[in-house]
Amino acid sequence: MSFTAVMIAFLVFMAGVVWAAVVVGVPQEYIAIGAAVLIGAGIVGAILAGRHGPPRR
């Protein structure tokens, strides 16, 4: 999967998690901290998913 596809899917997932946290009543500070952590994990995951081994000969 490409970096862009993984990031789009992850952002949709993260939007759902943030929306659920708001509906449940989680304080905004905790939502912001959680969103920052999720964004970092999503970027790392997207980079690793986009990597492929060295080109084959």
N, C-alpha and C positions, 0 to 999 in steps of 0.2 A: 504494500500500500504506500501511496505517496505521502509525503509530509503534509501537504495541504489537506488531503482527505482525512488523515488522522486528526489534524487540528480542528477541522470543521466538526467531525463527529464528537470530539472531546468537548468542544465549546457548547454543543447542543446538550450533551450530558451534564456539563457544569451548570448550564442555565436551569436545567430541571432540578438539580440539587439545590441551587440557590433559591429558586422559587419555592421549593418545598420547605426550606429553612425559614423563609419569610412567612409562609402560611402557618407554620407551627409556632412561630413567635420567638425564634432565636434572635438574640440581640445583634444589631448591625455590626458591632465590632467583631463578633465571632464569625459572622458571615464573611466580612472582608478578609479576615485572617485566613479562613478556610479557602476562600476563593483564590487568594494569593498563592497558597500552598498548592492548590489544585492546578493553577496555571503553570507553576514551575514543574510539577510532575507531568503535566500534559506536554509541555515543550520537550522535556527529556524523553518521554515515551515516543513522541512523534519523531524525534531525531533518530532514536534507536530503531524504530519501525521502518524509517526511510533508508536506513543504511543497508547496503548489500556488501558482500565480500568483494575482494579485489576482482577486477575483470578477468574472465577466463580467456585462455589463449586457444 
